[in-house]
Amino acid sequence: MVIETTGLADPGPVAQTFFMDDEVAESYLLDSILTLVDAKHAAAQLNDRQEARRQVGFADQIFISKTDLVDKDEVDALMHRLKHMNPRAPQRAVHFGEVALSEVFDLRGFNLNAKLDIDPDFLKEEEHGHDHHDHDHDHDHDHDHAPGESCDHPSHQHAGGHHHHHDDDVKSFVFRSERAFDPAKLEDFLGAIVNIYGPRMLRYKGVLNMTGTDRKVIFQGVHQLMGSDLGPTWAPAEQRSSKMVFIGIDLPKDILLQGLDQCLV
């Protein structure tokens, strides 16, 4: 089932319904959130409408329409801007809605176990991040192009695109460490963060290395809704590490990174 919202809808409450409403949750599984970006009007809408920026931040898959109506430099600038806002959503230019159904359905954006099967490189370093740091975590704008990471849910029409220096309030950042997390400390910290900043936390997910288990811990959330599950076992020769991606509105990046660092053993 596809739910098409109004053009200026906030995807958050729609997504939360699938987890909070028992009757809906019994019958439906949220697969992904799709966002349609109008290249012709993108810059103005992203500049003026936070709803448009939220729709980019929530997206599991971004489709860009009307690229034939603007020059290549504008399209490139738009895609660069969208990638800064949401590095985990693949982008695809589309012409009059011609898209393979395989890029719309069964994308499993809300199932990180499936994401690991599709993209085994999730835990690997990006080759071209920004702001790389040399200690346990890097604060880069993650550049995952996860080909299968998406979801079949609200289809949003909006626009965006200006130069890469445009300072949007929707941003992403990554935490990485090869040290293990203390589960109790991490739960306490994330609980406090979600209580305070939940409305501004659009999407966040990760694969965690936790003490007390030989399995990867799969973690993700939408706003104040947060959950985790045990994933596959760490392979004997595999480097155990944690990677968390946060996408949100003016999130206190330094507070989150320092707090997560203090949750490590």
Backbone hydrogen bonds in HBPLUS format (Angstrom, degrees):
<---DONOR---> <-ACCEPTOR-->    atom                        ^
c    i                          cat <-CA-CA->   ^        H-A-AA   ^      H-
h    n   atom  resd res      DA  || num        DHA   H-A  angle D-A-AA Bond
n    s   type  num  typ     dist DA aas  dist angle  dist       angle   num
A0009-ALA N   A0006-THR O   3.20 MM   3  5.39 158.6  2.24 121.8 118.6     1
A0015-ALA N   A0011-PRO O   2.94 MM   4  6.16 164.9  1.96 163.2 167.6     2
A0016-GLN N   A0012-GLY O   2.89 MM   4  6.13 161.0  1.93 158.1 164.2     3
A0017-THR N   A0013-PRO O   3.18 MM   4  6.29 140.2  2.35 138.8 146.8     4
A0018-PHE N   A0015-ALA O   3.16 MM   3  5.79 142.5  2.31 113.8 121.7     5
A0019-PHE N   A0016-GLN O   2.93 MM   3  5.36 153.4  2.00 112.1 120.7     6
A0020-MET N   A0016-GLN O   2.90 MM   4  6.02 152.6  1.97 158.9 168.0     7
A0021-ASP N   A0017-THR O   3.11 MM   4  5.42 161.2  2.14 135.2 138.9     8
A0025-ALA N   A0021-ASP O   2.84 MM   4  6.02 167.5  1.86 161.0 165.3     9
A0026-GLU N   A0022-ASP O   2.96 MM   4  6.10 141.5  2.11 145.0 153.6    10
A0027-SER N   A0024-VAL O   3.09 MM   3  5.47 135.8  2.29 106.2 117.7    11
A0028-TYR N   A0024-VAL O   2.82 MM   4  5.76 146.6  1.93 161.9 172.5    12
A0109-GLY N   A0031-ASP O   2.80 MM  78  5.81 128.4  2.07 151.0 165.9    13
A0060-ASP N   A0033-ILE O   2.75 MM  27  5.26 178.3  1.75 152.9 152.8    14
A0034-LEU N   A0154-PRO O   3.07 MM 120  5.92 135.7  2.28 138.5 151.4    15
A0156-HIS N   A0034-LEU O   3.16 MM 122  6.65 144.8  2.29 132.3 141.9    16
A0035-THR N   A0061-GLN O   3.00 MM  26  6.40 162.2  2.03 163.0 168.7    17
A0063-PHE N   A0035-THR O   2.86 MM  28  6.22 164.0  1.89 158.2 163.7    18
A0036-LEU N   A0156-HIS O   2.36 MM 120  5.26 153.4  1.43 153.0 163.9    19
A0158-HIS N   A0036-LEU O   2.61 MM 122  6.08 149.1  1.70 155.0 166.3    20
A0037-VAL N   A0063-PHE O   2.70 MM  26  6.04 167.5  1.71 165.8 170.4    21
A0065-SER N   A0037-VAL O   2.76 MM  28  6.06 158.7  1.81 158.9 166.4    22
A0038-ASP N   A0158-HIS O   2.33 MM 120  5.57 146.0  1.44 140.2 153.8    23
A0041-HIS N   A0038-ASP O   3.15 MM   3  5.67 126.2  2.46 110.4 122.3    24
A0042-ALA N   A0038-ASP O   2.81 MM   4  5.38 109.9  2.30 151.3 170.8    25
A0039-ALA N   A0065-SER O   2.89 MM  26  5.83 160.4  1.93 149.1 153.2    26
A0045-GLN N   A0041-HIS O   3.20 MM   4  6.36 166.2  2.22 156.9 161.1    27
A0046-LEU N   A0042-ALA O   2.85 MM   4  5.98 169.8  1.86 167.1 169.5    28
A0047-ASN N   A0043-ALA O   2.91 MM   4  5.99 151.8  1.99 145.9 154.4    29
A0048-ASP N   A0044-ALA O   2.96 MM   4  6.01 154.9  2.02 146.5 152.6    30
A0049-ARG N   A0045-GLN O   2.84 MM   4  5.46 150.5  1.92 147.5 152.8    31
A0053-ARG N   A0049-ARG O   3.36 MM   4  6.78 156.5  2.42 143.4 149.1    32
A0054-ARG N   A0050-GLN O   2.77 MM   4  6.04 156.5  1.83 155.6 162.5    33
A0055-GLN N   A0051-GLU O   2.97 MM   4  6.19 153.0  2.05 144.6 151.4    34
A0056-VAL N   A0052-ALA O   3.20 MM   4  6.55 145.3  2.33 142.6 151.0    35
A0057-GLY N   A0053-ARG O   3.01 MM   4  6.31 160.1  2.05 148.4 154.0    36
A0058-PHE N   A0054-ARG O   2.90 MM   4  6.13 147.6  2.00 154.5 162.6    37
A0059-ALA N   A0056-VAL O   3.24 MM   3  5.31 142.5  2.39 100.6 110.9    38
A0062-ILE N   A0090-PRO O   2.90 MM  28  6.11 170.0  1.91 172.1 171.3    39
A0092-ARG N   A0062-ILE O   2.90 MM  30  6.35 140.1  2.06 151.4 164.2    40
A0064-ILE N   A0092-ARG O   2.83 MM  28  6.01 160.6  1.86 140.9 145.3    41
A0094-VAL N   A0064-ILE O   2.83 MM  30  5.85 163.0  1.86 146.2 148.3    42
A0069-LEU N   A0066-LYS O   3.07 MM   3  5.48 162.9  2.10 111.1 116.5    43
A0070-VAL N   A0067-THR O   3.45 MM   3  5.60 168.1  2.46 104.4 107.9    44
A0074-GLU N   A0071-ASP O   3.10 MM   3  5.53 122.7  2.45 106.5 119.6    45
A0075-VAL N   A0071-ASP O   3.18 MM   4  6.57 157.1  2.23 150.5 157.4    46
A0076-ASP N   A0072-LYS O   2.83 MM   4  6.08 163.7  1.86 156.1 160.6    47
A0077-ALA N   A0073-ASP O   2.93 MM   4  6.11 158.1  1.98 145.4 151.3    48
A0078-LEU N   A0074-GLU O   2.89 MM   4  6.07 154.9  1.95 145.9 153.2    49
A0079-MET N   A0075-VAL O   2.90 MM   4  6.16 165.0  1.92 155.6 158.8    50
A0080-HIS N   A0076-ASP O   2.96 MM   4  6.13 153.2  2.03 145.9 153.5    51
A0081-ARG N   A0077-ALA O   2.93 MM   4  6.13 157.2  1.98 145.3 151.7    52
A0082-LEU N   A0078-LEU O   2.89 MM   4  6.17 163.3  1.91 155.9 160.2    53
A0083-LYS N   A0079-MET O   2.95 MM   4  6.06 150.6  2.04 141.0 149.0    54
A0084-HIS N   A0080-HIS O   3.08 MM   4  6.38 146.3  2.20 144.8 153.0    55
A0085-MET N   A0081-ARG O   3.15 MM   4  6.47 150.9  2.24 145.7 153.5    56
A0086-ASN N   A0082-LEU O   2.82 MM   4  6.02 158.8  1.86 153.4 159.3    57
A0098-GLU N   A0095-HIS O   3.16 MM   3  5.72 156.7  2.21 116.5 122.9    58
A0103-GLU N   A0100-ALA O   2.88 MM   3  5.53 161.5  1.91 119.3 125.4    59
A0104-VAL N   A0101-LEU O   2.95 MM   3  5.05 161.9  1.98 109.3 114.2    60
A0105-PHE N   A0101-LEU O   2.91 MM   4  6.02 166.9  1.93 171.5 170.5    61
A0150-SER N   A0107-LEU O   3.37 MM  43  4.50 158.6  2.42 110.4 109.7    62
A0111-ASN N   A0108-ARG O   3.23 MM   3  5.20 154.1  2.30 111.5 109.7    63
A0109-GLY N   A0150-SER O   2.21 MM  41  4.12 108.4  1.68 142.7 146.0    64
A0115-LYS N   A0111-ASN O   3.06 MM   4  6.37 149.3  2.15 139.9 149.5    65
A0116-LEU N   A0112-LEU O   2.90 MM   4  6.17 147.4  2.01 147.9 153.9    66
A0117-ASP N   A0113-ASN O   3.28 MM   4  6.65 149.0  2.38 141.0 148.7    67
A0117-ASP N   A0114-ALA O   3.03 MM   3  5.09 118.6  2.42  96.0 111.4    68
A0118-ILE N   A0114-ALA O   2.98 MM   4  6.30 152.9  2.05 152.1 159.8    69
A0119-ASP N   A0115-LYS O   2.78 MM   4  5.86 165.8  1.80 154.0 158.3    70
A0122-PHE N   A0119-ASP O   3.23 MM   3  5.93 154.1  2.30 126.9 126.4    71
A0124-LYS N   A0121-ASP O   2.89 MM   3  5.15 154.2  1.96 112.2 120.9    72
A0149-GLU N   A0146-ALA O   3.18 MM   3  5.34 167.7  2.20 112.7 116.6    73
A0166-HIS N   A0163-HIS O   2.89 MM   3  5.69 166.3  1.91 128.5 131.5    74
A0250-ASP N   A0169-ASP O   2.84 MM  81  5.29 158.0  1.89 157.5 153.2    75
A0171-LYS N   A0248-GLY O   2.95 MM  77  5.79 157.0  2.01 165.8 167.9    76
A0248-GLY N   A0171-LYS O   3.02 MM  77  5.79 159.8  2.06 164.4 168.8    77
A0173-PHE N   A0246-PHE O   3.02 MM  73  5.54 146.5  2.13 148.3 157.9    78
A0246-PHE N   A0173-PHE O   2.96 MM  73  5.54 170.7  1.97 167.6 170.4    79
A0175-PHE N   A0244-MET O   2.87 MM  69  5.14 158.2  1.92 148.2 155.2    80
A0244-MET N   A0175-PHE O   2.88 MM  69  5.14 157.7  1.93 150.5 156.1    81
A0177-SER N   A0242-SER O   3.10 MM  65  5.32 151.2  2.18 139.1 143.0    82
A0242-SER N   A0177-SER O   2.75 MM  65  5.32 162.0  1.78 160.9 167.3    83
A0265-VAL N   A0180-ALA O   2.84 MM  85  5.87 162.8  1.87 160.5 163.5    84
A0181-PHE N   A0209-ASN O   2.84 MM  28  6.23 162.4  1.87 154.7 159.0    85
A0211-THR N   A0181-PHE O   3.11 MM  30  6.18 162.8  2.14 169.5 164.4    86
A0182-ASP N   A0263-CYS O   2.85 MM  81  5.78 167.6  1.87 170.3 168.5    87
A0186-LEU N   A0182-ASP O   2.95 MM   4  6.10 167.1  1.97 165.0 169.3    88
A0187-GLU N   A0183-PRO O   2.93 MM   4  6.06 162.4  1.96 149.7 154.6    89
A0188-ASP N   A0184-ALA O   3.05 MM   4  6.23 163.3  2.08 149.5 153.8    90
A0189-PHE N   A0185-LYS O   2.94 MM   4  6.14 164.9  1.96 151.6 156.1    91
A0190-LEU N   A0186-LEU O   2.88 MM   4  6.00 175.2  1.88 157.9 159.6    92
A0191-GLY N   A0187-GLU O   2.94 MM   4  5.92 154.1  2.01 142.2 150.1    93
A0192-ALA N   A0188-ASP O   3.06 MM   4  6.27 156.0  2.12 145.8 151.5    94
A0193-ILE N   A0189-PHE O   2.92 MM   4  6.19 161.6  1.95 153.8 159.3    95
A0194-VAL N   A0190-LEU O   2.87 MM   4  5.96 165.4  1.89 151.9 155.6    96
A0195-ASN N   A0191-GLY O   3.05 MM   4  6.18 150.5  2.14 139.9 147.9    97
A0196-ILE N   A0192-ALA O   3.16 MM   4  6.41 151.0  2.24 144.9 151.6    98
A0197-TYR N   A0193-ILE O   2.72 MM   4  5.75 170.0  1.73 163.4 165.4    99
A0198-GLY N   A0194-VAL O   2.84 MM   4  4.32 132.5  2.06 122.3 125.4   100
A0200-ARG N   A0197-TYR O   2.80 MM   3  5.46 144.3  1.93 124.8 135.6   101
A0201-MET N   A0198-GLY O   3.01 MM   3  5.04 153.6  2.08 105.8 114.2   102
A0249-ILE N   A0200-ARG O   2.80 MM  49  5.00 155.9  1.86 144.1 152.5   103
A0223-HIS N   A0201-MET O   2.90 MM  22  4.92 129.2  2.16 149.3 162.4   104
A0202-LEU N   A0247-ILE O   2.93 MM  45  5.70 130.2  2.18 136.2 151.1   105
A0203-ARG N   A0247-ILE O   3.18 MM  44  5.28 154.1  2.25 137.4 145.3   106
A0247-ILE N   A0203-ARG O   2.84 MM  44  5.28 149.4  1.93 169.9 177.4   107
A0204-TYR N   A0221-GLY O   3.16 MM  17  5.28 148.8  2.26 145.5 143.6   108
A0221-GLY N   A0204-TYR O   2.68 MM  17  5.28 144.8  1.80 158.5 160.8   109
A0205-LYS N   A0245-VAL O   3.04 MM  40  5.53 152.0  2.12 148.6 157.5   110
A0245-VAL N   A0205-LYS O   2.81 MM  40  5.53 166.8  1.82 170.6 174.6   111
A0206-GLY N   A0219-PHE O   2.71 MM  13  5.14 144.1  1.84 154.7 150.5   112
A0219-PHE N   A0206-GLY O   2.98 MM  13  5.14 170.0  1.99 155.0 153.0   113
A0207-VAL N   A0243-LYS O   3.00 MM  36  5.57 146.4  2.11 152.5 160.9   114
A0243-LYS N   A0207-VAL O   2.95 MM  36  5.57 157.0  2.01 154.2 161.8   115
A0208-LEU N   A0217-VAL O   2.78 MM   9  4.93 166.5  1.80 147.3 152.0   116
A0217-VAL N   A0208-LEU O   3.06 MM   9  4.93 169.8  2.07 144.7 146.4   117
A0234-TRP N   A0214-ASP O   2.94 MM  20  6.09 166.5  1.96 157.7 159.4   118
A0216-LYS N   A0232-PRO O   2.85 MM  16  5.75 170.9  1.86 162.1 159.1   119
A0231-GLY N   A0216-LYS O   2.61 MM  15  4.96 170.3  1.62 165.2 161.5   120
A0218-ILE N   A0229-ASP O   2.72 MM  11  5.20 162.9  1.75 169.6 169.1   121
A0229-ASP N   A0218-ILE O   2.81 MM  11  5.20 143.7  1.94 143.3 154.7   122
A0220-GLN N   A0227-GLY O   3.02 MM   7  5.76 163.2  2.05 163.8 167.3   123
A0227-GLY N   A0220-GLN O   2.96 MM   7  5.76 160.8  2.00 160.7 166.2   124
A0222-VAL N   A0225-LEU O   2.83 MM   3  5.25 146.2  1.94 147.4 158.6   125
A0225-LEU N   A0222-VAL O   2.88 MM   3  5.25 148.9  1.98 146.9 141.6   126
A0238-GLU N   A0235-ALA O   2.98 MM   3  5.03 155.5  2.04 109.0 116.9   127
A0253-LYS N   A0251-LEU O   2.89 MM   2  5.60 123.4  2.22 112.9  96.4   128
A0255-ILE N   A0252-PRO O   3.03 MM   3  5.45 117.3  2.44 109.2 124.1   129
A0256-LEU N   A0252-PRO O   3.05 MM   4  6.37 163.3  2.08 160.9 166.2   130
A0257-LEU N   A0253-LYS O   2.87 MM   4  6.10 170.6  1.88 161.3 163.9   131
A0258-GLN N   A0254-ASP O   2.92 MM   4  5.97 165.4  1.94 148.1 152.6   132
A0259-GLY N   A0255-ILE O   2.90 MM   4  5.88 157.6  1.95 142.9 150.1   133
A0260-LEU N   A0256-LEU O   2.89 MM   4  6.01 162.7  1.92 151.8 156.1   134
A0261-ASP N   A0257-LEU O   3.00 MM   4  6.13 153.8  2.07 140.9 148.5   135
A0262-GLN N   A0258-GLN O   3.06 MM   4  6.36 144.1  2.19 143.3 152.3   136
A0263-CYS N   A0260-LEU O   2.97 MM   3  5.11 150.9  2.05 103.7 113.1   137
A0264-LEU N   A0261-ASP O   3.30 MM   3  5.63 165.7  2.32 108.9 112.5   138
